[in-house]
Amino acid sequence: MQDREPAAGPLPYAEVTDDGYAARAAETFTAREFGPAVLLSGDCPRCRHPITVPVVDEVYRHEVAGAGDDPGYRTLLCTCEADHPARPAGLSGCGAYWTLLLEVER
């Protein structure tokens, strides 16, 4: 994915992903612990607006019997509050999503 100049107008809402979204987020997002969650912060790799995404640990998830170990993959969504034409009512963000592997450093 190449860096690009900002669009002349607001980027329209579109539920899309790109291999470069995860790579860019992995390189530029910061992580900090927040209780049982981790807060990931950075600029959305699609629209470039700032976002903070809470990633909740298994404390709040219902585990399916026999599901095995959690591999650490999480799907993140853009949650920016900027204007994105054609965004459905009640939603936030530009529609971008990507998957990251979260690893705990000890």
N, C-alpha and C positions, 0 to 999 in steps of 0.2 A: 504494500500500500504506500503510495507516495503522499508526501505532505502537499497540500494544495492551498491556494488562496481562498480566503473566506468567500462564500457565495454573495452575490449582489443583494439578495433578499434572504429572508428566513428559509432554512432548509426544510422542505416538506417532510412530514411524518411518513416513515416507511418501516415496516417490520422487516429488517434485513440484518445479515451478518456478513462477515468477511474474515478470511484467515488473518489478515493484518490487524483486526480489532483486538484480538487477544494478545498478540505480540506487542502492540503499542501499549495496551493497558499494563501488561506485565513489566514493561520497561519503565513506565512513568508513574504508575499509581503508588501511593504510600499506604501502609497498613498500620493500624494501631489497635491494640486490644481495648475492648469496651465491654466489661463484664463478661458474659458468656459468648460474646460476639467479637468479630473483627470488623472494623470500619475501613473500607477501601475508599480512598479519595484520589481524584485526578480529573483530567478533562476527558469527556466522552471521546472515544477514538473516531466517531463519525462526525458529530456536530461541533466538537471541541468546547462545549460548555462544561463548567465544573459540576461534578456530581460526587456524592458520598453514598456508598452502598453498604448497608450492614449485611454481614454474612453470619448467620446464626449457627451456632454449634449444634451438635446432636441433642443437646439438652432439651430442645424444643421440638425435635422431630420424632414422629412415631416410626419406629423401626419395624419393617416387615420381617416376620420370622424367617430366618435362613437367608437374609439379604447379604450376609457376609460383611467384610470390612469396608469401611467408607474409603473410596479411593481419593477423595479430596477434590473432585471436580465440582465446580459451581458455575451455574449460568448466571451471568450478570446482565442487567438491563440498564439502558440510559434512563436516568430519573431526573434529568435537568428540568428546570422550570421555564426555560426559554420558549418563545413562541415557535411552534412548528405547524404550519398550515396542514389541514386535513387530519390532525390528531383527534382521535375519538374522544368524546366527552368523558371526563372522569379519569383520564390517563395523564401521565406526565412523560417527559422524555421525547426523544426523536424517533424511537422505534428500534434503535440498534440493540443488538444482543450479541454476547460472545461467551465462551466457556474458558475458565481458568482452572489450573490445578493449584490448589493451595496446600503448601507444605508448612508444617510447624517446625520452627527451629528451636532446639533445646540446648 
